[in-house]
């Protein structure tokens, strides 16, 4: 996948949807992995605010946080929405999985290519 500024914006938007969903489901304490998704979104926003252009140097920071959000026992893969919220509509589990997949597609191993500012991501 080619990753340029537009894809980075899409990743930020996907993270925001994911964060909103988790905040909506968890009225009390947020799951541990939430902080990593929040950090990723904040880092992307800072990247844009500062006016950085070298995504290839920045992306490993996002990958680090993506991996951290999947740590054994406290990561997102151990989050059981149905167990935490048995009354929740089963479709919410599928929606949550889709939100994760939308973010996760940027971190598929060996698939990221970085596009320099001003060039096409096509």
N, C-alpha and C positions, 0 to 999 in steps of 0.2 A: 504494500500500500504506500502510495506517495503521500507524504505528510508535509503540507505547507501551512501558511497562515490560516487559510480557510478551514483546513482539517483541524487545526489547533482550536479554532473558534468552535467548530462542531464538537470537539472533545470537551471543551469547557461547558458548552450547553448540555451535553449528555451527562456530565458530572453534576450540573445543577439540577437536572431532572431527577437523577439518582438520589442526591442529597435531600431534595424536597420530599421525595417518596419516603425515604427513611425517617425524616423528621415527622412526617404525617403519621407514620405507623407507630413510631416510638414516642409516646407522649412524655415519658419519664427519661431515664438514662439512655443515652444513645449507645449503640454497639461500639466496641473498641475500634473496629475497622473504619468506622465513619470518619475518624480524624484524618486518615490517610487520603480518603476521597476529597475531604475538605481542603487539605493541604495541597493536593494536586490542582484543584480549581483555583486556589489562591495564588499558587505559583504561576499558573497560566495567565491570570489577570495581571500579576506583576510583570511578567514577560512582555505583555502588550503595553502596559503603562510606561515601562522603561524604554520601550522602543527597540528591543532586541530583534535581531534578524536571524541569528544562527541557531536554528531549531536543532541541528545535529548535536550541538554542544548542550542544549537544554534538555532534550528528550530523555537522556539517561536519568535525570532527576525524577521525571515522571515515572519512568520504568521502575526505579527504586521504590517509589511510594506504591505503585501498583502491586509489586511483589510483596511489600510489607502488608498491604491490605488483605493478603491471602495467607498470612502466617498460620501455622498449624494451631488448632484449638481456639484461636481468637479471630481468625480471618473470616471473610465473607462467605467462604464455602461451608463454614460450620454454622452459619446463621440459618435457622429453620423458621421461616415465617409462619408456617402452620402450627408449629409447636408454641411459638411465642404468642400467636394470636389465633387460637382455634376457631374463633367465630368469624374470621376473615373469609371473604369470598375466595375460593380456590383460584380464580382468574387473577387475583393479585399476585400469586406466586409466579404465574407465567409473565405477568407484566414486569415484575421485579427481575426475573431472569432476562427478559428482553432489554431492560435498562442496563443491566450488567454487560450483556453481550455488545450493546452499542458502544460502551466505553472500552470493553476488552478487545474489540477488533483492532484497535490501534497498537496493541501490545503483543500481537501474534509474533512468535519468535522468527527472527530473520526476514520479516516481511516489510519492515519500515525502510522507506527511501525518503530522503529529505529534499525538499524543493527550496531553492534559494528564492528570496524575495525578488519579484519582478518576472520570474519564469512561471510557466504554466504547470499546474498539477495534473494535467491530463495525460 
